[in-house]
Amino acid sequence: MRHHVKGKKLNRDSAQRKALALNLSRELITHERIRTTRAKADFVRGKVERMITIARRGLAHEDPQRAVHARRQVASRLNNERKLVGKVFDELAPRYEGRPGGYTRIYRLGPRKGDNAPMVMLELVDREED
């Protein structure tokens, strides 16, 4: 039984899972839309939504210490990449200011040709169309 067991392992060890989460989060924030498998999308979705929520909280407080703390938390989750942290705080957090959650959307695309894995499109809601 899987009592109190949460999270997905994705057939990877912890270092590979951490690298996968970082890369998928980085790509989703950069491009605001990625094509991946259903399991990986479910895995990274909560991580990105949590980062946006932390950034929103950092913008909402007048206390500069809380804003700095929020920025450092997001930076630590994005491997201290300044451009990505700036995008999260300057573009994404203000965009979702009035939204109580649910910043991502998953579209099913059908099976992948090679191994029949279920593919999805994971995208940020309210993004500008290309």
C-alpha positions, 0 to 999 in steps of 0.5 A, a space after each residue: 500500500 502507498 500510504 503517505 507516499 507522494 510524488 512520482 519517481 518517473 523511473 529515475 534516481 533523485 539526481 535525474 528527477 531534480 535535473 528533469 524538474 529543473 529543465 522542464 520548469 526552465 523550458 515552461 517558463 521560457 517558452 510558456 508552452 511545452 510538449 511532453 508526456 502526461 507523467 512529466 507534465 503532471 510532475 512539473 505542473 505543481 512545481 511551476 505553479 508553486 513558483 508563481 504563487 511564491 512570486 505573487 506573494 513576494 509582489 503583494 507584500 510591502 515588506 521588502 524583506 518578504 519580497 527578497 525572500 520570495 525572490 531567493 526562494 524562486 531563484 533557488 528552485 531555478 538554479 539562480 538563473 537571473 533571466 528566468 527569475 526576472 521573468 517570473 517576477 516581472 511578467 508572470 506574477 503580475 499577469 496572474 495577480 488576480 487569479 487564485 491558482 491554476 496557472 497551467 493547462 494541459 491539452 492531450 495530444 494523443 500517443 507518441 509514435 515510437 512508444 505509444 506514450 500519451 503526449 500532452 501540451 502543457 502551457 501557461 494560461 492567459 499567455 499571448 498567442 504567437 
